[in-house]
Amino acid sequence: MYGDPYAAARRDMVDQQLVRRGIRDLRVLDAMAKVPRQRFVPEEYRHLAYDDSALPIGECQTISQPYMVAVMTEALGLEPGSRVLEVGTGSGYQTAILAELAAQVYTVERFDTLSENARALLCELGYRNILSRVGDGSKGWPEAAPFDAILVTAAAREIPEELEAQLAPQGRLVIPIGDRTLQDLYRVSREGEGWRMENITSCRFVPLVAEAGWPED
Ligand code: SAH
């Protein structure tokens, strides 16, 4: 965008944090080069919006590190017609990336403040293919299932059964699983009668507050 003071920082982020570390999917790189991440972080952190790190967004939650957003999005293997569920809307940044790449995005957040802020911003930025709601996302969104892809952006102890059940036959679920402080990012795909689990990378997410995660602090 002409006159966007963050354009250079965003381009550098894509080159240095994503391309150099092996993100190959051009659609993912294009989406990350387009979405104005600075709009999704609080005013006082705006100058850090393209840093190689997660940042606080209120309610003790964080917007994920750009590289992690790219890794998770690439692992979902989205197509223009995909229907996606996101658990943990947070700032809405990851939601916007998903909305750039898929036909329809459903996103669930447990804090109504975060959900409402994200909804207003995504609407202002012109996204019309996102539906959001407040609640326990580990239960999924049964009325809208099945999903081609499901992304959980908070750390779980185990795979929530409802999410598995809401995956389409060729569907992929990307989810951090581990303990409260350190997890591995898994891609879970249906394979015949069973499931195939691939460990993508180690990671650090805020806890999923749910049966399949942890109780509130
Ligand atoms: N994708 C977001 C990540 C936010 S951090 C971003 O990049 O901004 C993870 C989010 O998951 C937090 O906002 C947290 O409140 C939310 N969360 C935790 N447990 C949840 C649950 N059971 N259902 C829905 N959201 C949950």
Residues whose N, C-alpha, C, O or C-beta is under 5 A from the ligand:
A	BS01	SAH	Q61 T62 I63 S64 V87 G88 T89 G90 S91 G92 Y93 Q94 V108 E109 R110 F111 G135 D136 G137 S138 T153 A154 V206 P207 L208 V209 A210
